[in-house]
Amino acid sequence: MENRKSKRYLRVALVLGAAVAGTAMVGFGGLAAWNAYTENAGNSVAAGTLAHSNYIGSSCTSVIGVIPVGAGPGWCSVLINVTAADAVNGKLPATGVVKIDNTGTLSSTFQMSMPSAPVNSGGTMCADLTLAVSDPDAGAPGTPYAATALTSTMGATTIDNNAPTPSTTWLPNGTAGTGTGTTGNTFTFTVAAGGNFVNDYADAGQSCTFSILFTQTAA
């Protein structure tokens, strides 16, 4: 009798154990199978290009993030080069023309400046000369920089196409923003003799040199 009870208890224990094991397997396997997935792959962000060309006879390409110092990338052709000037030989005023084109993919604002003061080779010849910058597309003509003695740096001066409602934004690939005509990005530099040039004999044999920096900023 005792032996029969033991066998019955053993069978009950085996059945319960199998049931528990089966429940665990179903539970684990069921959780592992209940998965669903979607994926949005290949997300990316690409920056636009910031670039402009400075054209005087041939094109000079801008450099990014570095102000040109000394010969090298970003240094372009000379705007004005006058030799043997005096008060009566007609070499002054002298002009130079530069065209600035937005060759990147970003709309941009542009400024020009003279980051370093003009340099006299001797004497005070720079003080006896003036520099003016005009934009022939404005009709007045526009004058982003009025005639000023070459005695100090030129602060950052906004340049644009001088439309009736000035816009400092040029569209990509040379499009002239809101301007009229096709020369809104062409600028004429004029160096002229100041009032004292004719009388200042100390200017004889001297020279005055300066640099113009064009700055492009993504709008």
Buried (B, 14 or more C-beta within 10 A) or exposed (E): EEEEEEEEEEEEEEEEEEEEEEEEEEEEEEEEEEEEEEEEEEEEEEEEEBBBBBBBEEEBEBEEEEEBEEEEEBBBBEBBEBEEBEEEEEBBBBEBBBBBBBBBBBBBBBBBBBBBEBEBEEBBBBBBBBBBBBBBBBEEEBBBBEBBBBBEEBEEEEBBBBBEEBBBBBBBEBEBBBBBEEBBBBBBBBBBBBEEBEEBEEBEEBBBEBBBBBBBEEE
